[in-house]
């Protein structure tokens, strides 16, 4: 392995490995370094007892024309990564104020959401139909210019413009805020929610890589290596070298590597405050970075079941009382959990080759603070109680359980360098003041330093799609910088 490169990418999460693979394809001598034993970051695929599964429940992207589809095509590996498109995709459960739990099948790609089915589930009567259709129509057809006007508007503020039933209000505020971008609805950026809703309407509910998300990112890493990139795993970067306002490479536990460009997939806050060091930045920029707000973390469980119980890959539960706000999060942190919570449960082991015959692996969980020092037990107790109430057959057949919280997520992704952060399950929160025109720049105020991943470089997507979109956009920025700046 060489010690001099054109570009070094710190972190092989979805954004980092995509960026590195594209730069290698475009002819740059590239090194990708990651502390884990495999690529994929939070989306890596684990293996145990014949199961292959993600660390926690993740669904990668809409069913068609996503950024993931685009990246695979540009890299020329779309034929090597099979994207499964389940149909039906899952079940949506809504609990009425009287305690009745109704269900609606969520269809796969090519089957747009049927408003009549949703209205029936949510109990939308004739008197409310016109206003609800106005909301859905304006969201689904909103032009980019009008979306941009919502950069400073929260999801709740946006929904308050409409006289809609509480059930419809909760559908948007719960599923499109906490359920999609993992932030409370009173600070979730409405422009992000609208853009993502449009993607789901046009692209369908979702697709999933055969073999798991990690297998897809391993294929992307393989494309990088085929184009001459080096992938260095199980290697922690201790420091990004900076001299006279320019990056010069990285120092790792396995030695120093040099490059005039460094792309960090380690998160903006860990990059600025730890890997580079705040002494290399203007104080106002350090304060700006320190004040950035993370998405929520995730506390959950993995259950190995003695028999297949769930029929579909994804199940969602919400009610009129599951709209999460920052006040709810703070009360829960002090031990006051709400009576009803949004719950996500998935069984990607339904996909071929993901589970031994006659068995099933189920993920479940709920949003929690990203603070790595918070004990997740309060959230785990609540989600297990809800799973037992809503899906009792799952509990009856549990053979083995594993639990995790924000500290576990931080261990495989970004370091905790700011109080209350580190265990975010996506990255910086897609909240008012951090999205659209307010999104942090992917170009750092140090020559040759860039950020990639969910924190910067893309907007208007969610989870893996957001990070891969950043990988594509930042790779283009780096290529232009490489061509125009002498070395």
Protein Blocks (a to p, Z undefined) as FASTA:
>chain_A
ZZbdfbdcehjafklmmmmmmmmmnopacddddfbfbehijmpccdeehiacdfbdcdfb
dfbhpfklmmmmmnopmmmpccdddddfbdcddddfkopacddddddehiacdfklmmmm
nopafklmmmmmmmmmmmmmocfklmmmmmmpcfklmmmmpccdfklmmmmmmmmmmmmn
opafklocfklmmmmmmmmmmnojbdcdehijklmmmmmmmmmmmnopacdehiacfbdc
deehiafbdcdfkbccddfbdcdfebjklmmmmmnopklpcfklmmmmmmpccddddddd
ddddfbdfbfbfbdcdddfklcccfklmmmmmnopacfbdcdddddfklpghiacehiac
ddddddddfbfkbcfklmmmmmmmmmmmmmmmlmmmcfbdcdddfklmmmmmccdfbghi
hjackbccddehiacjllccfbdcbehiacedjknopehiahjlmmmmmmmmmmmmmmmm
mmmpcZZ
